[in-house]
Amino acid sequence: MSPTEPRHDDADPAPGGGESTIDFGYQDVPRHEKASKVADVFHSVAGRYDVMNDLMSMGIHRLWKRLTLERSGVRPGHRVLDIAGGTGDLTLKFSRMVGPRGQVVLADINASMLSVGRDKLIDNGVGGNVDYVQANAEALPFPDNHFDCITIAFGLRNVTDKDAALRSMQRVLKPGGRLLILEFSQPQYELLSKAYDEYSFRVLPRMGQLVAGDANSYRYLAESIRMHPDQETLKGMMETAGLERVEYTNLTGGIVALHRGVKL
């Protein structure tokens, strides 16, 4: 499969009714193995994750996250869930936005990423209004109608069952609450797409080897981007999960898209 031929199915049926397979980058793996394989990737890169984010995006990821914060509608006293929150970039900002009467939950399925995020936030003086929860996005351990806002930034593409995760997010949102998904997507211009492929599959793994000592994890990350649903497909998935007024904004020519939906 070439880099410009993304596949958007979540799983392939197994012959004879056996266990299905699912994409792990460009590999097909048994469905039950994907979460552990993704975990291995992030255990490997957790310590250098922030440095690599700045290098990979030339710092532009900070602008993408700033727009996410602006579109969130979060106010003092709100309750926010930051899924796949990793090293806590959004959580740090949200903790200041909700103030002492609000609450932010930094959730991640990966213990290494959660530990790095906790240490980073403590170092930045974040205290009592942030909780840390190791959780799977497909089965969030929170009550119905609980959060005013949910964000997931650069994490949905690593989820095994994206439809289940979207339903879980919709369930724990309050009526009137917003879900924002910031994720790599499909570039909208042919020349940009070709340049992006060259960068992703030639430069990025080399950078990962030099900075993080791990070329394979960053090769997987590039492949996982190509396997993620495109903008319109993800919009439809959010609507199917019960979200309304779903819209998206292409950023940096569609390399990244910010989707937003509301629970009515």
N, C-alpha and C positions, 0 to 999 in steps of 0.2 A: 504494500500500500504506500502510495506516495504521500508526502506531507500535505499536498493540496487536495487530498481525497478523504475528508473527515467522514467518520461513520457515527451516527447519532443513536443507534439502538442501544438499549441498556443491557440486553443479554441475548444470546442465541439459544434456541431450544436444543436440547441434547437429543440425539437419536434414541428411540426406544423409551423416551420419557425419563431418562436419567438426569443427573444434575446439569443445569445450564452453565454456560460459560459467559464471561463478561470481559470487556476490554481492560487491560492494565497497560496503558500506553497502546502500542501497536501489537501487543501480545494478547491472545485469548487465554484466560486462566479460569479454573473452576471458581464459581461465584463466591464460595465461602472463603477463598484465599485472598481476595482483593484487599480487604481491610488490613490484613496483616502485612501484605506487601507494601501498601501505602504507608503503613506505620513505620516499616523499615526505612523507607525513603526519608521520612521526616525525623526519625531518630537520628539518621545520619547527618542531616543538614541543619538541625535545630540551632546548634551553637554559632553558625555563621549565616543564619537566615536573614537577619537584618542587613548585614553587609552585602550579601548577594542581591537582595532586593534593590538596594540603591544602585549597585553596579549594573544589574540586568536592565533596569528601567531608566538608568541615568537620572534617578531621583524623581521621575515623573509619577511614580506610584503615589507619592505624597499628594500630588494634585488630584489624582483620581479619588483618593480617600477623603480629601477635603470636600469634594463635590458630594460624596456619599453622606458626609456629616451635614452638609447644607440641605440636602434633600430629605433628611431623616425626619425633620419636624420635631426633634427631641427638645423638651423643655424641662425646667426645674421640677423635680418631683416625679419624673417619669421612671418607668421600669424598662430597661433595655437588655436584650440578649444579643451578644456578639458571638455567633457560632463560628467555629474554626478560627477563633480569634487569635490563635498563634501567639506571637510575641507582643500583642496588646496595643498596637498602634491606635485602632479605633476605640478600644476600651479606655485608654488614657484620656482621650478627648471627651468621650461620653461621660466619664466620671466627673469631669468639670462641668459639663452641660447640665447634668441632672441634679448636681449639688448634694448637700447632706441629707435632704429628704428623699432623694431618689436612690435607685439601685441599678447597678450594671453587673451582669453575669458574663464573665469570660469563660466560654465553653470550648473545649477542643477534645477530640477523641484521642489525641496523642499526648501521652504523659510528658514526653521530653519538651514539646512545644509549650505545654501548659506551664511547666516549671520555669522555662526561660521567660515566658510572659509574666509570671508572678514576680520573679526576681527583678525584671525590668520595671514593673509598675511600682514595686516597693522602693526601688532606687529613685524613682521619680516622685516619691512622696504620696502615692495613692494609698488611701487607707480604707476606712470603714464602709464606704458605699460600693465596693467591688467584691464580688464573690467569685470563686474559681470552681468550675465543675468539669470533670472529665465525662463527656457525654457523646453519644452517637446521634448525629442529626436525624437519623431515620426513626428514632424512638426517644424523643426528648423527655427527660424526667421532670416535667413541670406541669402544673395544673392547666386546664383549659382556660382560655381568655385571660392570660396572666400578664403579657408584655405589651407595652405601648409601641415598641419598635423592635424589630429583629434585623440584624445584618449578618451577611455571610460574604466575606471578601476573599476571593481566590481560594475557595474551599469546596464549592459545590461540584466541581469537575472530579474531585477525588472521592466523592460519595458513591457507594455501590448502587443503591437504589434511590435515584434522584427524585422519582415521583413520591416515594414514601417519605423522603425528607421534606419535600414541599408540603405534603399533607400534614406532617408533624408540626412544621412551622406555622401553618395556617391555624392549626388547632390551638396552639398556645398564645396566639395573638389575641388581644382584646378587639372587640368590634371597634372599627375606626383606626386600628393599629396598622402600621406599615411594615412591609417586608422589602428590604433592599438587598439585591444580589449584585455584587461587583465581581466581574469575572472576565477573563480573557475570552475573546469571541472571534468573529470572522472579519478580517479586514475587507473594506468596501472597495478597494481600488487594486487593480491587477498588479501594477508595479509595486505598490506597497506590500501586497501579499507575497510576491516573489522575494523581495528584499527581506521580509520578515521570516520567511522559510530559511533563507540563507543564514540569517543571524541565529535563528533558533536551533538549527541542526548542525551548524559548523562552529559558531562562536561560543554559544552558551555552554555546551558540554566542556569545552576547553577551559572556559572561565571557571566552571564548577570544579574542574580538576585542580586548577591553580589556587583558587581561593579556599574551597571547601574540601579539597582532596577527594572529590567524588564526581566523576564525569557521568556515571550511569544514572544517578538520581536526577541530574539536570537534563539528561536525555529523556528520561521518563516524563519529566515535567513538560518538556516541549511536545512530546507525543500526546500527553493527556489534554493539552490545549486543543489539539487538532481533533480529538475524539469528542470534545464537549459540544452539546447542542448549539446551533447558531442562534442568532438573536430572535428570529421569529419562532423557531421551535421552542426555545425556552419561554418565550411569552405565552405560547399556547399551553405549555406544561403548567405554568403558574395559574392560568385561568382554569384549567382542568382541576387543579388542587383546591379551587374555591376562592381564589383571589380576584378582586375586581379592579377596574380602572388600571389595568396593567399597561405600562409603557416602558420604553427604554431609550437611553441616550447613548449614541456611539461616541467613544472617546478615542483620541489619537487615531482617527480614520477607521475605527471599528476593531482595532487590536484589542480593545477592552470595551465592554458595554456595561452600563449601569441600568439594571431592571428594577422597577418599583411597582408594587401592587398593594392594595388596601383590602383589609377584611371588613366587609360591611355587615 
